[in-house]
Amino acid sequence: MRNRHFQHSSVSRSALTLIFFFVLIFSAGCTPNKRIMESASKPEQADAPAAEKPAKATFETDIAAMRTAEFRFVYVFRRKDGGPFTDDDKRLLGSGMPLEINRRKLSDEGRALIVGSNFRMPEDDMNMLKDNFAFQDMSLPRPAEPQTANDNAQ
């Protein structure tokens, strides 16, 4: 009987040792990342150079981005009173824009909607928007198309 007790005890010790080993490995994997902990403890510098902070987009940079994207047509809509767009204004602008419009950017602190497209806006849609908003065409002039050989023949 004593021998049987000894076997049971050694199995229990082996099981406990195995469990302890897994707990030790598991807890080692759950420690916080030292690099992340150190970076979180560093206070941000108040005198950080301006180059590190992202520059706030301006109306001019938004127009430049539309031109960089090489949109053929760049239109700007504003409220006629110069104020920021209301939710009703945004709904009206959204309903008046055809699906072919490639990009829309709210700019100038919410006072301008810049539209970039490679397709001319349909005249009816454009007239409806012009009736309700101040309009500015910021499209770059396109060079004249070269004449083909058939154009010269008379």
C-alpha positions in Angstrom: 0.0 0.0 0.0 2.8 2.3 0.7 4.3 1.7 -2.7 1.0 2.6 -4.3 0.9 5.9 -2.3 4.4 6.6 -3.6 3.3 6.2 -7.2 0.3 8.5 -6.8 2.5 11.2 -5.2 5.1 11.1 -8.0 2.4 11.5 -10.6 1.0 14.5 -8.7 4.4 16.0 -8.5 5.0 15.5 -12.2 1.6 17.1 -13.0 2.3 20.0 -10.7 5.7 20.5 -12.2 4.3 20.5 -15.7 1.5 22.9 -14.7 4.0 25.2 -13.0 6.2 25.2 -16.2 3.3 26.2 -18.4 2.2 28.9 -16.0 5.7 30.3 -16.0 6.0 30.3 -19.8 2.5 31.8 -20.2 3.1 34.6 -17.7 6.5 35.5 -19.3 4.7 36.0 -22.6 2.2 38.4 -21.0 4.6 41.0 -19.8 4.3 44.5 -21.2 6.6 45.6 -24.1 9.5 47.5 -22.6 9.8 49.8 -25.6 6.2 50.8 -25.5 6.2 51.3 -21.8 9.3 53.6 -22.0 7.8 55.7 -24.9 4.6 56.2 -22.9 6.5 57.6 -19.9 8.3 60.3 -22.0 6.5 63.6 -21.8 5.9 65.4 -25.1 8.2 68.3 -25.7 6.4 71.6 -25.8 9.1 73.2 -28.0 9.0 70.5 -30.8 9.9 71.9 -34.2 7.0 72.9 -36.4 8.3 70.5 -39.1 7.3 67.5 -37.0 3.8 68.7 -36.5 1.5 68.2 -39.6 0.7 71.4 -41.3 -3.0 72.4 -41.2 -4.5 72.1 -44.7 -5.4 75.4 -46.2 -7.6 76.3 -49.1 -4.5 76.8 -51.3 -3.1 73.4 -50.4 -6.5 71.8 -51.1 -6.6 73.4 -54.5 -3.0 72.3 -55.2 -3.9 68.7 -54.2 -6.7 68.8 -56.8 -4.3 70.0 -59.4 -1.7 67.4 -58.4 -4.4 64.8 -59.0 -4.7 66.2 -62.5 -8.4 66.7 -62.4 -9.6 68.5 -65.6 -12.3 70.4 -63.8 -11.9 72.0 -60.3 -14.9 73.8 -59.0 -15.4 75.7 -55.7 -18.7 76.3 -54.1 -19.3 78.7 -51.2 -22.3 80.0 -49.4 -23.3 83.4 -50.9 -23.0 85.0 -47.4 -19.5 83.5 -47.0 -20.4 81.6 -43.9 -19.7 77.9 -43.2 -21.9 75.3 -44.8 -24.9 74.1 -42.7 -26.2 70.5 -42.8 -28.9 71.6 -45.2 -26.3 73.2 -47.5 -24.3 69.9 -47.5 -27.4 67.9 -48.3 -28.2 70.2 -51.2 -24.6 70.1 -52.5 -24.6 66.3 -52.2 -27.9 65.9 -54.1 -26.8 68.2 -56.9 -23.5 66.3 -57.5 -23.6 63.6 -60.2 -21.9 60.3 -59.5 -19.1 61.1 -62.0 -17.6 63.7 -59.6 -14.3 62.1 -58.5 -13.4 64.1 -55.3 -15.0 66.5 -52.9 -13.1 68.3 -50.2 -14.6 70.6 -47.6 -12.1 73.4 -47.1 -11.5 76.8 -45.7 -12.8 75.9 -42.2 -16.1 74.6 -43.7 -16.7 77.6 -45.9 -15.8 76.1 -49.3 -16.5 72.8 -51.1 -13.8 72.0 -53.7 -14.8 69.5 -56.3 -12.4 67.7 -58.6 -13.5 65.8 -61.7 -12.4 64.6 -65.0 -16.0 65.0 -66.3 -17.8 68.2 -66.9 -20.7 68.6 -64.6 -24.1 68.4 -66.4 -25.4 71.9 -67.1 -28.7 71.4 -65.2 -26.9 70.3 -62.1 -24.4 73.1 -62.4 -27.1 75.7 -62.9 -29.0 74.5 -59.8 -25.8 74.7 -57.7 -24.9 78.2 -59.1 -28.4 79.4 -58.2 -27.9 78.4 -54.5 -24.2 78.9 -54.0 -21.3 81.2 -55.1 -19.3 79.4 -57.8 -15.7 79.7 -58.9 -14.1 77.7 -61.7 -10.5 76.9 -60.6 -9.8 74.5 -63.6 -6.5 75.0 -65.3 -6.8 76.0 -68.9 -6.2 73.1 -71.3 -3.9 73.5 -74.3 -5.7 73.5 -77.6 -6.1 70.1 -79.2 -3.8 69.7 -82.2 -5.6 69.7 -85.5 -5.8 66.4 -87.3 -5.0 66.0 -91.0 -8.7 65.8 -91.9 -9.3 69.2 -90.3 -7.1 70.9 -92.8 -8.6 69.4 -95.8 -11.3 71.6 -97.5 
